[in-house]
Amino acid sequence: MKLANICSCALGLGVLISAPQASAEISKPVESVVNGMHVVDRMIVLQVGGSEIAALPPNVQSASTSVPDVLSINLVSHQVAEIMARKEGRTDVLFSGRDTIYRYHVTVQRPQH
C-alpha cells in the first residue's frame, strides 16, 4: 500500500490525547456517487490545538489536504487517521481508496474562552 506523504502523514500507532476544550462538531455524512466512485462528505469544526479521529476508506491509497498550514494528518492505522488543527482556516481532507473517497470539510476556529 502506498500512502502520500503529505502534511506530515505518518503511519504508526500511538496514544491519542486531546484537551477537553478540543471537542469537535461533526456533521452526519452525505453520500454520493461520482463517476463510479462512492464519495462520503462530512463537515468538522475544530478549535486550534484540537483533533478528531477520522475513519479511512477500505484499501486507503492516499491522504491529502489542500491547505497544510491549517491542519496536519497522522495516519494511526490502515483504518484510522487523526486530523489535528494547527491554525484558523478552512480546508478539505481527502482519504482516497480504490472505489471510495472520504472527504472531510474542516473549519478550524480560535479557542472559545
Steps between C-alpha positions, in 0.01 A plus 500: 500500500636843407392806699573858401748667729305825523462721810728298720299182450653220704398138526535380856312416814485715807287633780282793397423764761291809446421785735140536626452829312607331176169328433385492141164554336440240231214491252320189381659366182357581159559225246504520120643321197720689253627317190465167679686619811309492828556839673426555870502868609512620862547839660720542808549811716809493723667745733868582452697230681212252482481175311249254363525130422387426143413169336686406182345336196575135430826451309615858573754613241560867582441778750519868409393850597493814288623736775758322719556811718151460651528137609712190490410135456638211703421158352451291813425172319367375166148578627537817710663844472521795737427848359685759712406871489803730477366849421176674401370437152310262276617208289392162371661170590473216249556135580483303176445127469463279195130586447417729794602853600445639850502881480505703822422873471690638800460842664753590771397776741670694777440339844193636680572645846 
